């Protein structure tokens, strides 16, 4: 059975120097560039209270 994904694709225009830095950072952390960008976005969203932490949701009761 195929896994259902809830990802949305879009085009991102990014400065060449920034992209080089992200590529190197991704390589240093053994991630793909896409994975690194997703990681960075997720961390920024959590830090600013825009995305709930997945771990804290596991213990909440749903009614």
N, CA, C and O atoms as a printed pandas DataFrame, in Angstrom:
     atom_number atom_name residue_name chain_id  residue_number  x_coord  y_coord  z_coord
0              1         N          UNK        A               1    0.847   -1.179    0.000
1              2        CA          UNK        A               1    0.000    0.000    0.000
2              3         C          UNK        A               1    0.893    1.243    0.000
3              4         O          UNK        A               1    1.837    1.331    0.786
4              5         N          UNK        A               2    0.601    2.188   -0.867
5              6        CA          UNK        A               2    1.394    3.415   -0.972
6              7         C          UNK        A               2    1.105    4.337    0.202
7              8         O          UNK        A               2   -0.036    4.469    0.646
8              9         N          UNK        A               3    2.152    4.965    0.688
9             10        CA          UNK        A               3    2.018    5.908    1.793
10            11         C          UNK        A               3    1.473    7.229    1.271
11            12         O          UNK        A               3    1.990    7.778    0.298
12            13         N          UNK        A               4    0.430    7.736    1.916
13            14        CA          UNK        A               4   -0.163    9.000    1.509
14            15         C          UNK        A               4    0.677   10.152    2.053
15            16         O          UNK        A               4    0.961   10.210    3.249
16            17         N          UNK        A               5    1.071   11.061    1.174
17            18        CA          UNK        A               5    1.847   12.221    1.612
18            19         C          UNK        A               5    0.959   13.449    1.626
19            20         O          UNK        A               5    0.043   13.589    0.815
20            21         N          UNK        A               6    1.249   14.330    2.560
21            22        CA          UNK        A               6    0.502   15.575    2.677
22            23         C          UNK        A               6    1.424   16.753    2.391
23            24         O          UNK        A               6    1.264   17.828    2.969
24            25         N          UNK        A               7    2.383   16.550    1.502
25            26        CA          UNK        A               7    3.330   17.598    1.153
26            27         C          UNK        A               7    2.845   18.375   -0.048
27            28         O          UNK        A               7    2.177   17.840   -0.933
28            29         N          UNK        A               8    3.194   19.651   -0.061
29            30        CA          UNK        A               8    2.843   20.518   -1.168
30            31         C          UNK        A               8    4.122   21.016   -1.810
31            32         O          UNK        A               8    5.031   21.467   -1.114
32            33         N          UNK        A               9    4.201   20.942   -3.109
33            34        CA          UNK        A               9    5.381   21.407   -3.840
34            35         C          UNK        A               9    5.195   22.861   -4.255
35            36         O          UNK        A               9    4.084   23.301   -4.550
36            37         N          UNK        A              10    6.310   23.604   -4.272
37            38        CA          UNK        A              10    6.291   24.973   -4.770
38            39         C          UNK        A              10    7.695   25.368   -5.193
39            40         O          UNK        A              10    8.676   24.734   -4.805
40            41         N          UNK        A              11    7.777   26.404   -5.980
41            42        CA          UNK        A              11    9.072   26.895   -6.459
42            43         C          UNK        A              11    9.607   27.900   -5.453
43            44         O          UNK        A              11    8.876   28.761   -4.963
44            45         N          UNK        A              12   10.890   27.778   -5.154
45            46        CA          UNK        A              12   11.543   28.693   -4.219
46            47         C          UNK        A              12   12.713   29.363   -4.925
47            48         O          UNK        A              12   13.613   28.690   -5.429
48            49         N          UNK        A              13   12.694   30.682   -4.958
49            50        CA          UNK        A              13   13.817   31.423   -5.514
50            51         C          UNK        A              13   14.707   31.821   -4.346
51            52         O          UNK        A              13   14.243   32.427   -3.380
52            53         N          UNK        A              14   15.981   31.478   -4.440
53            54        CA          UNK        A              14   16.881   31.697   -3.319
54            55         C          UNK        A              14   18.228   32.218   -3.822
55            56         O          UNK        A              14   18.715   31.798   -4.872
56            57         N          UNK        A              15   18.806   33.116   -3.078
57            58        CA          UNK        A              15   20.103   33.697   -3.403
58            59         C          UNK        A              15   21.157   32.597   -3.516
59            60         O          UNK        A              15   21.147   31.640   -2.742
60            61         N          UNK        A              16   22.055   32.734   -4.471
61            62        CA          UNK        A              16   23.085   31.722   -4.727
62            63         C          UNK        A              16   23.956   31.489   -3.499
63            64         O          UNK        A              16   24.266   30.341   -3.178
64            65         N          UNK        A              17   24.355   32.544   -2.812
65            66        CA          UNK        A              17   25.199   32.397   -1.627
66            67         C          UNK        A              17   24.455   31.689   -0.493
67            68         O          UNK        A              17   25.030   30.862    0.215
68            69         N          UNK        A              18   23.187   32.020   -0.331
69            70        CA          UNK        A              18   22.385   31.362    0.701
70            71         C          UNK        A              18   22.223   29.879    0.379
71            72         O          UNK        A              18   22.304   29.031    1.267
72            73         N          UNK        A              19   21.996   29.577   -0.888
73            74        CA          UNK        A              19   21.836   28.182   -1.295
74            75         C          UNK        A              19   23.123   27.400   -1.050
75            76         O          UNK        A              19   23.076   26.259   -0.591
76            77         N          UNK        A              20   24.250   27.992   -1.348
77            78        CA          UNK        A              20   25.537   27.330   -1.095
78            79         C          UNK        A              20   25.724   27.032    0.387
79            80         O          UNK        A              20   26.191   25.957    0.762
80            81         N          UNK        A              21   25.357   27.986    1.216
81            82        CA          UNK        A              21   25.472   27.795    2.661
82            83         C          UNK        A              21   24.549   26.683    3.142
83            84         O          UNK        A              21   24.941   25.871    3.981
84            85         N          UNK        A              22   23.331   26.640    2.621
85            86        CA          UNK        A              22   22.377   25.591    2.996
86            87         C          UNK        A              22   22.856   24.226    2.517
87            88         O          UNK        A              22   22.735   23.235    3.238
88            89         N          UNK        A              23   23.396   24.173    1.311
89            90        CA          UNK        A              23   23.923   22.907    0.792
90            91         C          UNK        A              23   25.046   22.372    1.678
91            92         O          UNK        A              23   25.089   21.179    1.977
92            93         N          UNK        A              24   25.949   23.250    2.095
93            94        CA          UNK        A              24   27.052   22.824    2.952
94            95         C          UNK        A              24   26.549   22.384    4.322
95            96         O          UNK        A              24   27.007   21.378    4.865
96            97         N          UNK        A              25   25.607   23.141    4.877
97            98        CA          UNK        A              25   25.030   22.816    6.175
98            99         C          UNK        A              25   24.320   21.466    6.108
99           100         O          UNK        A              25   24.464   20.642    7.011
100          101         N          UNK        A              26   23.563   21.241    5.053
101          102        CA          UNK        A              26   22.866   19.962    4.877
102          103         C          UNK        A              26   23.869   18.817    4.808
103          104         O          UNK        A              26   23.670   17.772    5.427
104          105         N          UNK        A              27   24.933   19.014    4.063
105          106        CA          UNK        A              27   25.968   17.983    3.947
106          107         C          UNK        A              27   26.597   17.707    5.313
107          108         O          UNK        A              27   26.827   16.550    5.667
108          109         N          UNK        A              28   26.873   18.751    6.073
109          110        CA          UNK        A              28   27.475   18.599    7.408
110          111         C          UNK        A              28   26.581   17.796    8.350
111          112         O          UNK        A              28   27.077   17.082    9.222
112          113         N          UNK        A              29   25.272   17.914    8.177
113          114        CA          UNK        A              29   24.320   17.236    9.056
114          115         C          UNK        A              29   23.697   15.994    8.413
115          116         O          UNK        A              29   22.712   15.455    8.917
116          117         N          UNK        A              30   24.283   15.543    7.287
117          118        CA          UNK        A              30   23.841   14.329    6.596
118          119         C          UNK        A              30   22.362   14.373    6.217
119          120         O          UNK        A              30   21.634   13.394    6.384
120          121         N          UNK        A              31   21.930   15.535    5.701
121          122        CA          UNK        A              31   20.565   15.707    5.222
122          123         C          UNK        A              31   20.601   16.113    3.757
123          124         O          UNK        A              31   21.616   16.601    3.259
124          125         N          UNK        A              32   19.487   15.906    3.079
125          126        CA          UNK        A              32   19.335   16.474    1.739
126          127         C          UNK        A              32   19.088   17.976    1.906
127          128         O          UNK        A              32   18.759   18.440    2.998
128          129         N          UNK        A              33   19.246   18.715    0.838
129          130        CA          UNK        A              33   18.966   20.155    0.898
130          131         C          UNK        A              33   17.494   20.369    1.243
131          132         O          UNK        A              33   17.166   21.228    2.062
132          133         N          UNK        A              34   16.610   19.593    0.622
133          134        CA          UNK        A              34   15.188   19.696    0.926
134          135         C          UNK        A              34   14.934   19.402    2.412
135          136         O          UNK        A              34   14.196   20.129    3.077
136          137         N          UNK        A              35   15.545   18.346    2.917
137          138        CA          UNK        A              35   15.390   17.993    4.326
138          139         C          UNK        A              35   15.910   19.078    5.248
139          140         O          UNK        A              35   15.310   19.347    6.289
140          141         N          UNK        A              36   17.013   19.704    4.881
141          142        CA          UNK        A              36   17.587   20.770    5.699
142          143         C          UNK        A              36   16.671   21.990    5.722
143          144         O          UNK        A              36   16.459   22.587    6.777
144          145         N          UNK        A              37   16.131   22.363    4.569
145          146        CA          UNK        A              37   15.218   23.510    4.516
146          147         C          UNK        A              37   13.964   23.227    5.333
147          148         O          UNK        A              37   13.496   24.100    6.064
148          149         N          UNK        A              38   13.411   22.016    5.219
149          150        CA          UNK        A              38   12.242   21.653    6.022
150          151         C          UNK        A              38   12.561   21.702    7.515
151          152         O          UNK        A              38   11.760   22.190    8.311
152          153         N          UNK        A              39   13.737   21.192    7.888
153          154        CA          UNK        A              39   14.161   21.210    9.289
154          155         C          UNK        A              39   14.254   22.647    9.809
155          156         O          UNK        A              39   13.752   22.956   10.889
156          157         N          UNK        A              40   14.897   23.517    9.034
157          158        CA          UNK        A              40   15.058   24.911    9.444
158          159         C          UNK        A              40   13.717   25.625    9.564
159          160         O          UNK        A              40   13.496   26.384   10.508
160          161         N          UNK        A              41   12.831   25.384    8.618
161          162        CA          UNK        A              41   11.500   25.995    8.684
162          163         C          UNK        A              41   10.717   25.502    9.889
163          164         O          UNK        A              41   10.063   26.287   10.575
164          165         N          UNK        A              42   10.784   24.197   10.145
165          166        CA          UNK        A              42   10.080   23.626   11.290
166          167         C          UNK        A              42   10.592   24.218   12.605
167          168         O          UNK        A              42    9.799   24.562   13.482
168          169         N          UNK        A              43   11.908   24.337   12.742
169          170        CA          UNK        A              43   12.491   24.909   13.957
170          171         C          UNK        A              43   12.075   26.367   14.144
171          172         O          UNK        A              43   11.754   26.779   15.258
172          173         N          UNK        A              44   12.079   27.145   13.071
173          174        CA          UNK        A              44   11.680   28.552   13.146
174          175         C          UNK        A              44   10.202   28.682   13.519
175          176         O          UNK        A              44    9.836   29.540   14.322
176          177         N          UNK        A              45    9.358   27.832   12.935
177          178        CA          UNK        A              45    7.929   27.878   13.247
178          179         C          UNK        A              45    7.666   27.515   14.707
179          180         O          UNK        A              45    6.860   28.168   15.370
180          181         N          UNK        A              46    8.332   26.490   15.207
181          182        CA          UNK        A              46    8.180   26.102   16.618
182          183         C          UNK        A              46    8.668   27.200   17.544
183          184         O          UNK        A              46    7.997   27.535   18.520
184          185         N          UNK        A              47    9.830   27.762   17.245
185          186        CA          UNK        A              47   10.424   28.804   18.077
186          187         C          UNK        A              47    9.501   30.007   18.214
187          188         O          UNK        A              47    9.461   30.646   19.265
188          189         N          UNK        A              48    8.764   30.312   17.161
189          190        CA          UNK        A              48    7.886   31.473   17.157
190          191         C          UNK        A              48    6.434   31.137   17.475
191          192         O          UNK        A              48    5.547   31.973   17.301
192          193         N          UNK        A              49    6.194   29.916   17.941
193          194        CA          UNK        A              49    4.858   29.518   18.365
194          195         C          UNK        A              49    3.868   29.379   17.230
195          196         O          UNK        A              49    2.662   29.506   17.442
196          197         N          UNK        A              50    4.351   29.122   16.041
197          198        CA          UNK        A              50    3.480   28.999   14.869
198          199         C          UNK        A              50    3.173   27.552   14.518
199          200         O          UNK        A              50    2.305   27.284   13.687
200          201         N          UNK        A              51    3.878   26.619   15.145
201          202        CA          UNK        A              51    3.690   25.201   14.872
202          203         C          UNK        A              51    3.785   24.456   16.192
203          204         O          UNK        A              51    4.800   24.552   16.882
204          205         N          UNK        A              52    2.744   23.715   16.557
205          206        CA          UNK        A              52    2.803   22.989   17.836
206          207         C          UNK        A              52    3.854   21.889   17.798
207          208         O          UNK        A              52    4.097   21.287   16.752
208          209         N          UNK        A              53    4.463   21.636   18.926
209          210        CA          UNK        A              53    5.447   20.574   19.076
210          211         C          UNK        A              53    4.730   19.235   19.032
211          212         O          UNK        A              53    3.782   19.019   19.787
212          213         N          UNK        A              54    5.169   18.326   18.155
213          214        CA          UNK        A              54    4.516   17.021   17.991
214          215         C          UNK        A              54    4.531   16.225   19.289
215          216         O          UNK        A              54    3.567   15.520   19.586
216          217         N          UNK        A              55    5.605   16.322   20.068
217          218        CA          UNK        A              55    5.718   15.551   21.310
218          219         C          UNK        A              55    4.668   15.984   22.326
219          220         O          UNK        A              55    4.105   15.137   23.020
220          221         N          UNK        A              56    4.389   17.287   22.429
221          222        CA          UNK        A              56    3.415   17.764   23.414
222          223         C          UNK        A              56    1.995   17.374   23.030
223          224         O          UNK        A              56    1.138   17.265   23.906
224          225         N          UNK        A              57    1.722   17.161   21.744
225          226        CA          UNK        A              57    0.384   16.773   21.307
226          227         C          UNK        A              57    0.051   15.326   21.619
227          228         O          UNK        A              57   -1.126   14.971   21.686
228          229         N          UNK        A              58    1.059   14.478   21.811
229          230        CA          UNK        A              58    0.820   13.062   22.053
230          231         C          UNK        A              58    0.131   12.816   23.383
231          232         O          UNK        A              58   -0.626   11.855   23.520
232          233         N          UNK        A              59    0.385   13.678   24.369
233          234        CA          UNK        A              59   -0.166   13.473   25.698
234          235         C          UNK        A              59   -1.497   14.199   25.901
235          236         O          UNK        A              59   -2.135   14.033   26.940
236          237         N          UNK        A              60   -1.918   14.989   24.935
237          238        CA          UNK        A              60   -3.183   15.711   25.072
238          239         C          UNK        A              60   -4.344   14.787   24.736
239          240         O          UNK        A              60   -4.267   13.977   23.813
240          241         N          UNK        A              61   -5.422   14.925   25.504
241          242        CA          UNK        A              61   -6.599   14.128   25.260
242          243         C          UNK        A              61   -7.437   14.802   24.182
243          244         O          UNK        A              61   -7.586   16.024   24.155
244          245         N          UNK        A              62   -7.979   13.974   23.296
245          246        CA          UNK        A              62   -8.880   14.466   22.262
246          247         C          UNK        A              62  -10.301   14.097   22.630
247          248         O          UNK        A              62  -10.575   12.956   23.001
248          249         N          UNK        A              63  -11.188   15.038   22.530
249          250        CA          UNK        A              63  -12.591   14.788   22.874
250          251         C          UNK        A              63  -13.456   14.782   21.651
251          252         O          UNK        A              63  -14.667   14.586   21.754
